[in-house]
Amino acid sequence: MSVPRTREALDSIPVYKPGKPAASDAHKLSSNENPYAPLPGVIERAIGELDHMNRYPDAGCVALYDALAARFGLKPDHFAAGTGSVAVLFSLLNAMCSDGDEVVYAWRSFEAYPIAVELTGANSVRVPLAADATHDLDAMADAISDRTKVVLVCTPNNPTGPIVTASALTAFLAKVPSHVLVVVDEAYVEFVREPAAAKGLDVLAAHENVVILRTFSKAYGLAGLRVGFAIARPHIAEAIRKATPPFSVSDLAQAAAVASLESFDELSKRVDAIVAERDEMVRLLRGQGWEIPDAQGNFVWLPLGDDALSFAEMCDPVSVRPFAGDGVRVSVGDPSVNEAFLASAEAWQARPR
């Protein structure tokens, strides 16, 4: 008997693996979540939308685009929103790619990249990271072919942590054909403290073929409401909006995002606290003998290779994110939970070999 057959592309696409649940929210260092509650005024603004849940949300995201335009000094037509920056990426690739096209990206990088690429029918071209866990932009440039439609650049890179420098990105863009779209994924940009880091807005101003991805999930602490956005030239932003299902971003989420943008000073304080905790974790881990790449997100990377899964089990009840055969990513959480993780990391280093 015949049965409905799904697309062949799905046969080789991995299932996205969310961070492992933990004994409590505080113990979950596997999903790069913000340990702080929403910013002041955000909950109240969001609750105010509950009386309207019998109505569809604003499909045009007018208030959100106006607030983003004011924040970034651009016009509202430069923005396209979705349910997190990953959903915006899915829409972007659906707008740009079809069967037989190619998308170039570093690996290991964001786990959703191969899923988003291959669902379109395009092929992933994965370029190994350099030895220091940074993007090998020269190799990525060499990997561009006449079938390449999009290149993904994640800075700081998730899950390894280092940034792409401004000079390296500028040199890379000079090698990329103008018809190839370069997506600069800045999901963690608020945590960057490296002065040499690339700035997506600078390259967007200088290049027609650049798109920036941002999110409210990380620094702003709205992971549960799912709001992300692209910043792009108007015709690209319009294409992304066309490929996005209508009414994707709820009014509650839009209101929370706008309110979050209004709490910039408090945001800066919280991000500074997370950065300070991150830097202390890196210092202590290196003191234990770990080789930790430069960490510029709200997480650290332990290059454990084949020991990744065993190490993650040892960290229980703290939940961390193992990538089999590569390493373990650990989010910055509450200081007491970070201390529990650091104790596990020290015990691992002291174990009999």
Beta strands, then each sheet from edge to edge (+ up, - down):
strand 1: 79-82
strand 2: 102-107
strand 3: 123-128
strand 4: 148-154
strand 5: 181-185
strand 6: 210-215
strand 7: 228-231
strand 8: 299-302
strand 9: 321-323
strand 10: 327-331
sheet 1: 1+ 7- 6+ 5+ 4+ 2+ 3+
sheet 2: 8+ 10- 9+
end
